[in-house]
Amino acid sequence: MSSKSEVFSSRWGMLLAMLGMAVGTGNIWRFPRVAASNGGGSFLIAWAVFLLAWSVPLLILEFGMGKGTRQGAIGAFVKTLGPGFAWMGAWVAFVATAIMFYYSVVMGWTLRFFVGTITGEVPGATPSAFWDGFHSTPGALVTHVVAMTLGVFVVSRGVKGIETAAKFLIPSLIFLVFVLALRAVTLPGASAGLAFLFTPDWAALGDYHVWLEALTQNAWDTGAGWGLVLTYAVYMRANEDTALNAFVIGFGNNAMSLLAGIMVLCTVFSVMPDAAGEIVGAGNEGLTFIWVPQLFAQIPGGRFFQGLFFLALVFAAWTSLVAMIEMASRVLMDLGLPRSRAILMVGAAGVAFGIPSALNLKFFQNQDWVWGVALMVSGFFFALAVLRYGVTQWRETFINQPGSDIHIGAWWDWAIRLVAVEAAVLAGWWLWGARSDDVTETWTLFSAYNVGSVLIQFAVVLVALIAANRWLAARVSTSGAAEEPT
């Protein structure tokens, strides 16, 4: 089957692939830490609000744009806004690709810790011994290459390969996380973790930090605004609904995050209640690769359940990495490359540009910071595209099509306007928090957390993409869109 006529064979297959895109390591390693650090139950309320005020509106937008244009991010923006805005779609594609460059490193870490669990190397004599001896070493480079190879292998099989992998990996992931959550709630003292996670402190809802962190988590763990849903939507069948699918993906993704929160926090409060503050306050890498092995070491059958945990992380990372590789490959195909060559180029670039993050943790943290903020800009660009097109007209043209399972009303028009505001506020908040009185520190290029690093890298990319705008627009226009599947 040619790349122009590939299509998901069923709604079930498409939803699993989409869920695989959305559910990643951010659900399992980031959500429990952020929820615990921001009030537990109070955070959940704000998080649920932004599921409806950020994630679902953007998911609906991406579903409609991908299905309606049958092109990746660049072509979709050209068809929506005109050839002068090819650079805007290219920004969306570049940001997700830049995340791919270091996300494969994360998958490599999960692979190594899974193997280390099987061999008995993890957790080791001290909490950080194995982690400190692995990250930023040639071993991390090897696992990065292995991860990219596994992702490229799935994508090279076409949409059928992505769908087949999702049909195995996602049910397996759901089963693993469910088993781990069930084990966690049966531990002595786990009720304290449940109470912490589900009991809101209503006064904490007056703290704007809680709301901004909840919005950030939604931007990270649903994949809304990344351009990944848009890419998979290119391969939707002609009679497939968009709105209902967006709700299913959004709620399904957040359900997985909630299970992960139950799994981690119940275990923390059961076996290390005195250290709970230290553990949940750890960074993403610290919580996952240092403290989690220590937690499992203290419960009956811990090595077995630790193996399940890291296997779940492998599956979550793998399905998300596949979506990023497919997204970048789709853009190259829209620019005129055959699928096989596009995938080869993306795979080679992923290996090459992931090397700095594999060999230097500080560089990894810098890239995670810079392109995490860039996701807010991507979300803003999506909202802006629809607002310029005419939000009501866009909704009636691309969402409420004949045969739609549910009708989306005018609330979505206002939700998209709100998304544009949220994106601007969130990006500004993160940059404001990273400012420093030390001008030298603020404007260093690759420091882990500063304003200058973001603005300089943003400027370089934007100048390059705007300069290439005419060429990009011409290429996607002459290459054409994927054919309308039947």
Residue pairs with C-beta under 8 A, 6 or more apart in sequence:
1 158
1 160
3 158
3 333
3 338
3 339
3 482
4 480
4 482
4 483
5 482
5 483
5 485
6 158
6 159
6 160
6 235
6 482
6 485
7 159
7 235
7 236
7 237
7 485
8 14
8 17
8 159
8 163
8 232
8 235
8 236
8 237
9 160
9 163
11 237
11 240
11 245
12 167
13 163
13 166
13 167
14 163
14 232
14 235
14 236
14 237
14 240
14 245
15 245
15 248
15 249
15 252
16 163
16 166
16 167
16 170
16 171
17 162
17 163
17 166
17 232
17 319
17 323
18 229
18 232
18 245
18 249
19 166
19 170
19 249
19 252
19 253
20 165
20 166
20 169
20 170
20 173
20 319
20 320
20 322
20 323
21 223
21 228
21 229
21 232
21 319
21 320
21 322
21 323
22 221
22 222
22 223
22 229
22 249
22 250
22 252
22 253
22 320
23 170
23 173
23 221
23 252
23 253
23 256
23 316
23 319
23 320
24 103
24 221
24 223
24 316
24 317
24 319
24 320
25 106
25 107
25 110
25 288
25 313
25 316
25 317
25 320
26 217
26 220
26 221
27 221
27 253
27 256
27 257
27 260
27 316
28 177
28 256
28 257
28 260
28 288
28 312
28 313
28 316
29 284
29 287
29 288
29 313
30 217
30 220
30 221
30 284
31 217
31 221
31 257
31 260
31 261
32 260
32 261
32 263
32 264
32 265
32 280
32 287
33 280
33 281
33 282
33 283
33 284
33 287
34 43
34 213
34 216
34 217
35 43
35 44
35 47
35 197
35 217
35 261
35 265
36 196
36 197
36 261
36 265
36 268
36 276
36 280
36 281
37 213
37 280
37 281
38 204
38 209
38 210
38 213
38 214
39 200
39 201
39 204
39 207
39 210
40 196
40 197
40 198
40 199
40 200
40 201
40 265
41 196
41 197
41 198
41 199
41 200
41 201
42 200
42 201
42 202
42 204
42 205
42 210
43 210
43 213
43 214
44 197
44 198
44 200
44 258
45 200
45 205
46 205
46 210
46 211
46 213
46 214
46 215
47 214
47 217
47 218
47 254
48 254
49 211
49 214
50 211
50 214
50 215
50 217
50 218
50 422
51 218
51 222
51 250
51 251
51 254
52 415
53 415
53 418
53 419
53 422
54 215
54 218
54 219
54 224
54 379
54 419
54 422
55 218
55 219
55 222
55 224
55 250
55 253
55 254
56 224
56 246
56 247
56 250
56 415
57 412
57 415
57 416
57 418
57 419
58 224
58 225
58 379
58 382
58 383
58 419
59 222
59 224
59 229
59 246
59 249
59 250
60 242
60 243
60 246
60 399
60 408
60 412
61 382
61 383
61 386
61 416
62 224
62 225
62 227
62 228
62 229
62 230
62 233
62 382
63 229
63 230
63 233
63 236
63 242
63 243
63 245
63 246
63 399
64 233
64 242
64 394
64 395
64 398
64 399
65 76
65 80
65 230
65 233
65 382
65 385
65 398
66 76
66 229
66 230
66 231
66 232
66 233
66 234
66 236
67 233
67 234
67 236
67 240
67 242
67 398
68 79
68 397
68 398
69 75
69 76
69 79
69 80
69 234
69 481
70 234
70 481
70 482
70 483
70 484
71 78
71 79
71 234
71 330
71 334
71 476
71 481
71 482
72 89
72 93
72 227
72 230
72 231
72 234
72 327
72 330
72 331
72 333
72 334
73 89
73 90
73 92
73 93
73 227
73 230
73 231
73 327
73 331
74 86
74 89
74 90
74 93
74 331
74 334
74 335
74 472
74 473
74 476
75 89
75 334
75 476
75 479
75 481
76 89
76 230
77 85
77 86
77 88
77 89
77 92
77 381
77 385
78 85
78 86
78 89
78 473
78 476
78 477
79 481
80 385
80 386
80 389
80 394
81 88
81 385
81 388
81 389
83 469
83 470
83 473
83 474
83 477
84 469
84 473
85 385
85 469
86 469
86 470
86 472
86 473
86 476
87 462
87 465
87 466
87 468
87 469
87 472
88 381
88 384
88 385
89 227
90 331
90 465
90 468
90 469
90 472
91 374
91 377
91 378
91 381
91 461
91 462
91 465
92 225
92 226
92 227
92 378
92 381
92 382
93 227
93 327
93 328
93 331
94 461
94 465
95 226
95 227
95 371
95 374
95 375
95 377
95 378
96 226
96 227
96 228
96 324
96 327
96 328
96 378
97 324
97 327
97 328
97 346
97 349
98 367
98 370
98 371
98 374
99 226
99 324
99 367
99 371
99 375
100 321
100 324
100 325
100 328
100 350
101 349
101 350
101 353
101 354
101 357
101 367
102 354
102 357
102 364
102 367
102 368
103 317
103 320
103 321
103 324
104 144
104 147
104 148
104 151
104 321
104 350
104 354
105 140
105 143
105 144
105 147
105 354
105 357
105 358
105 364
106 317
107 143
107 144
107 147
107 150
107 151
107 314
107 317
107 318
107 321
108 140
108 142
108 143
108 144
108 145
108 146
108 147
108 358
109 134
109 135
109 140
109 143
109 285
109 289
110 310
110 313
110 314
110 317
111 143
111 146
111 147
111 314
112 134
112 139
112 140
112 143
113 122
113 130
113 289
113 293
113 310
113 313
114 307
114 310
114 311
114 313
114 314
116 122
116 130
117 293
117 303
117 306
117 307
117 310
118 307
120 303
121 130
122 130
122 293
122 306
123 130
123 293
123 294
123 296
123 297
124 130
124 293
127 290
127 291
127 293
127 294
128 290
130 289
130 293
131 285
131 289
131 290
134 140
135 285
135 289
135 361
136 358
136 359
136 360
136 361
137 359
138 359
140 358
140 359
141 355
141 358
141 359
143 358
144 351
144 354
144 355
144 357
144 358
145 351
147 317
147 318
147 321
148 321
148 347
148 350
148 351
148 354
149 347
150 318
150 321
151 318
151 321
151 322
151 324
151 325
151 347
151 350
152 325
152 343
152 344
152 346
152 347
152 350
154 161
154 162
154 165
154 318
154 322
155 161
155 162
155 322
155 325
155 326
155 329
155 343
156 340
156 343
157 164
157 165
158 339
159 235
162 322
162 326
165 318
165 319
165 322
166 319
169 315
169 318
169 319
170 315
170 319
172 315
173 256
173 312
173 315
173 316
173 319
174 256
176 308
176 309
176 311
176 312
176 315
177 256
177 259
177 260
177 263
177 312
178 259
179 308
180 263
180 305
180 308
180 309
180 312
181 259
181 260
181 262
181 263
181 266
183 263
183 299
183 305
184 190
184 193
184 262
184 263
184 264
184 266
184 267
184 270
185 194
185 262
185 266
187 266
187 267
187 270
187 271
187 299
188 270
189 269
189 270
189 273
190 266
190 267
190 269
190 270
192 269
192 270
192 273
193 262
193 265
193 266
193 267
193 268
193 269
193 270
194 262
194 265
194 266
196 265
196 269
197 261
197 262
197 265
204 210
205 211
212 425
212 426
212 429
215 422
215 426
216 426
216 430
217 257
218 224
219 225
219 375
219 376
219 379
219 426
220 372
220 375
221 253
221 254
221 257
222 249
222 250
222 253
222 254
223 229
223 253
223 320
223 323
224 250
224 379
225 375
225 378
225 379
225 382
225 423
226 327
226 375
226 378
227 327
227 378
228 323
228 324
228 327
229 246
229 249
230 327
231 323
231 326
231 327
231 330
232 323
232 326
233 242
234 330
234 482
235 482
235 485
236 242
236 485
237 485
237 486
238 484
238 485
238 486
239 403
241 403
241 404
241 405
241 406
242 398
242 399
242 401
242 404
243 399
243 400
243 404
243 405
243 406
243 407
243 408
244 404
244 405
244 406
247 406
263 309
264 287
264 292
265 280
267 295
267 296
267 299
268 275
268 276
268 279
268 280
268 295
269 276
270 299
271 295
271 298
271 299
272 279
272 294
272 295
272 298
279 287
279 291
279 295
280 287
282 290
282 291
285 361
288 313
292 306
292 309
293 306
295 302
296 302
296 303
296 305
296 306
296 309
297 303
297 306
299 305
325 343
325 346
325 347
325 350
328 342
328 346
328 349
329 339
329 342
329 343
329 346
330 342
332 341
332 342
332 345
332 346
333 339
333 342
333 479
334 475
334 476
334 479
334 481
335 472
335 475
335 476
335 479
336 475
336 478
336 479
337 345
356 363
356 364
357 363
357 364
357 367
358 364
362 446
362 447
362 448
363 446
365 448
365 449
366 446
366 447
366 448
366 453
369 434
369 448
369 449
369 453
369 454
370 453
370 454
370 457
370 458
372 430
373 427
373 430
373 431
373 454
374 454
374 458
376 423
376 424
376 426
376 427
376 430
377 423
377 427
377 458
379 419
379 422
379 423
380 419
380 420
380 423
380 424
380 427
382 419
383 416
383 417
383 419
383 420
383 423
384 420
386 394
386 416
387 416
387 417
387 420
391 412
391 413
391 416
391 417
392 410
392 413
395 408
395 412
395 413
399 408
399 412
400 407
400 408
431 451
431 454
431 455
434 449
434 450
434 451
434 454
435 442
435 450
435 451
436 442
436 450
436 451
441 447
441 450
442 450
442 451
442 452
443 450
443 451
443 452
443 456
444 450
444 452
444 453
445 452
445 453
445 456
445 457
446 453
447 453
465 472
